[in-house]
Amino acid sequence: MSGGDVDIARTAALFADPARVRVLAALADGRSLPASVLASEAGLSAQGTSAHLAKLREAGLIVAERSGRHRFYRLTGAHVGEVLETLARFSPVQPVTSLKAGTRLAALRFARTCYDHLAGRLGVAVMAALLDQGALAATDGIPTTQRREHDRLSAPLASHPYVLGPRAQEIFGGLGIDLDEVGRRRRPLLKFCLDWSEQRHHLAGALGAEVAEALHRRGWFERRKPGQRALRLTDRGVQALHDDLGVDLAA
């Protein structure tokens, strides 16, 4: 890279402020949220939130859209969420100083959204189940979600060893997902991330987003709190994941 091509330091500085990171993290599940919710999540005043939102918009990390009297903010795309996940892989875990903080961290590691797809223990378990059920198939002779030798922690998987499996239409169709329709979108159908907390692969891309939406539509999980990425599995979801996909989250 020649000098002056891109100003990495300027963009990196935006992630150096804890409050701004909390704002971005609140948007990392792909939703649009009003400034009031973001202020609560970041622990900021309305004025302070506005200042951070202005800087993030100027840098192209978020966009705003107006709905009625309110303005809602969202990430400009999945790539911003991927940056947050990448930084999380390299970042030290903050000391847990309260039961509330410990509970929230445990919740994030168990089940969360990574932009608009499932991550954490839940995401990895669903990915493994899709492999076991034949909805996905490995092409490198390793039929698991384990990290491959060439996988880098510093970036989403540049290539992946998975394709749709022989039972893809059956399994995904059973979840109400039309593979042909999803495959016609501009977004890549199959994409995979190395989960930062589990260090195993989870499903991303257009299909990953559809799987998350399908499970949410069926009431298998719900968001723990508005503006947060942590998810809570419902009793119905625990049973359905076991019955339909063979996922045993009690193990």
N, C-alpha and C positions, 0 to 999 in steps of 0.2 A: 504494500500500500504506500503510495507516495504521499508526501506531506501536503496537507490542505485538501485532500479528497473529501473526507467526511470529518465532522467534528464529533467524534465518539465521546470525548470527555464531557461535552455540553449535555448530550443526552444522558450519559451515565450519571451526571450530577442530579438529574431529576429523580433517580432511584435512591439517592443518598439521604433523602429526607424521610424519616419514619412516617410522618403524617401523609405525605404524598403516596408512599407505598401502601398505606392502609386504604387510601382512596382507590388506587388501582386494584388492590386485592378485592375490594368490595364489588368491583365491576368485572372481576375475572371469570364469572360464570356466564358472561355474555349478555346479561340483562341491562336494561336502561333504568337508571335510578335518579331520583331528584336530589338536588343539593342538600336538602334537609336530612335525608337518610345518610348521605355520604358524610355529612358533618357529624352525625351521631356515631357512625362507624369509626371515623378518624379522631374523634374527641376534639373537634375544632369548633370555633365560633363560626357563624355564618360568613363573617367578613374574611376570616382565615381560609375557609373552604373555597370561597370565590376566587381568592388569590391563587390558590393551588390549582384550581380547575382552569384558570386562565393560562397558566404556564403549561399545563398538560395539553390543552387545546392547541396552543401555539407550537408545541413540539410535534403535534400530529399523533399523540398517543390516545386521545379521546376525541369524540365528536359530540355535539349537542343537537337535540331535536326538540321542538316545541310542540306541546300537546295541550291545547286550551290555554290556561293561564300559567302553566308550569313548563319548565325546561328540564328535560331528562338527558342524562349523560351515559355514554357507553364507550367501550374500547373501540378503536378503529378497526380491529380485526383480531383473529386468533393469534396472530404473531406477537401481539403485545402480551397476551396471556402466557405464551410460550417463553417470553423473556422472563416473566415473573417466576415460572416454574424452573427455568434454568438457573436463575439467581438463587432460588431456594436450595438447589442441590449443593451449592457451594457455600451457603451461609451457615454460620453457627447457630445452634438452637438457643434461643433466649432462655435464661434461667426462669423456671416456673416459681413464681413468688406467691401464688395464691391458688386455692382450689379451683376458682373460676377459670384462671388461665390454664391450669392443667387439664381441666375438663374440656375446654375449647380446643386445645392442641390435640388431645386424644380423639375428639370428634373429627377434626380435620384429617388426621391420619387414617381414621376408619373409613370415612366416606365424604367426598367433597366433589365439586365440579372443577374441572380444568378447562377454563373458558366455557364451552357448552357440552362437554362430554364427562363421563364418570372417571374419577381418579381415586387414589387411596386404596385401601384394602378391598373395598367394594368393586372399584373399577378393575383392579387386577384379577379379582375372583371371577367377575363376569367375563373378562377376556379369556381366562383359562377355561371356563365352562364352554365358551363358544368354540374353542379348539377341541375340547373333549367331545362335544356333541357333533362335530363335523361341519359346523357353520363356517369355520375358518380352517385353513390347513397350512401347516408349516412347509416351506420349500427347501429348508436347509438340513432336514433330518433331525431337528431338535423340536419335538412336539410339545414344548412348554413355553411359558412366557419369560423365561429366564433371560437375563442380560447376556447378549452375545459379546464375543471378544472385541469386535470392532465398534460397539456402541459407545458413543461419547456422552459423558454426563453434561457437557457444555452446550448441547444442542439437541433438538428433536431428531429422531431417527431420519437420516438422509435417505436411507433405503430400508426396506423391511422384508423379512423372510416369510411373509404370510400372503395368501390369496384366499378368495372365497372357496369354501369347502363343498363337498358333494351334497351336503344337506342345507346349504345356505338358504335356498328358496323356502324350504320347509320351516327351518328354525326362525329366520327373520320374519317370514310371512306369519308365523304363529304369534309374533309380537305386533302384528299389524303394520309391518314395514314392507313397502313395495320397492324391491331392489332395483327394478328397471327405472322407476321414477327417480329414485335417489341418484342412480348412476348417470342420469341426464343432466345433473346440476354441474355448474362450473367448478365447484369445489371438489377436490379429489375424494373419491369414494372411500378408499382405504388409506389411513394414515395411523401411525402409532407413536406413542411417547414412552420414554423410560420414566416411570413414575418416581418422583423424587423421594417419597417416603418409603416405598416398597422395593425400589430398585428392580422392578420387573416391568414388563410391557403392559400398557393398557390401550384400548382402541380409541382412536380419535377420528378426524376427518368427518366427512358428511355422514358416514354410517355410524360413527361413534355418537354424533349429535342426535341422530334418529333413535338410536338405542336408548339414550338418556331420556329423550322426550317420550318414547313409548312407555318406559317404566314409570315415569312421572304421571303420564296420562292414566295409567292403570292404578295409580294410588299406591305403588310399591315403595315409594319414598317421598319425603316432603322436606322442605327447607327448614332448618332449625330456627332461623331467625332472619327476617328481612335484611338484605344487604350483606349476608354472610354466605360463604361457600359451603360450609358444613351441611351435610344431609343427615336426615334421620330415617332409617328404614322403619316402615310400619310392620305390624304383625302380619298383615296380609302379604306384604312384600317379602318378608323372610320366608314364609311358607311357599309363596309362588316361585321365588327364585330357586328354592329347593326342588319343588315339584316339576317345574317347566325347564329349568336349565341345569339342575343338579348342583346348585351352589349351596354349600353348607357353611354359613358364616358363623355358626356356633362352634365349629371345630377350633 
